[in-house]
Amino acid sequence: MAIDTSAPGFSTRLALFFSAAACPGVGHFVQRRWLCGSLFLVAFVICIVMTLLLVVMPLMTNLRIALDFAEKGSSEPFREIALFKVLAWFGLAIFIYVAALVDIIAYARRQARQRLGARQKNLELQ
């Protein structure tokens, strides 16, 4: 059994799947919306990288401080993780994720309405 990739709903489901499972923006590439997909992809990756940096950098610094304390007995204070900044970047990443999914669905609906309008216009001309 062959999969009909020309069916209108196939592209929408595939785009939604890729944006939900892989990364926001990838589904836009399936819809051949290169600029919009690039913007969503870059914005999401920046937010995730910033979130990870805000968590990993203090943890690595604290590990270094703990190892220095064990080795030399130095008493440098531990670094705190900026929870508000982490949550802000992560919240922005979630917002971009949801916005990308909503944009894919809205675009698919607009395309379906345009196809329906063109079909009705063709029927009226016949």
Secondary structure, 3 states (H helix, E strand, C coil): CCCCCCCHHHHHHHHHHHHHHCCCCHHHHHCCCHHHHHHHHHHHHHHHHHHHHHHHHHHHHHHHHHHHHHHHCCCCCCCCCCHHHHHHHHHHHHHHHHHHHHHHHHHHHHHHHHHHHHHHHHHHHC
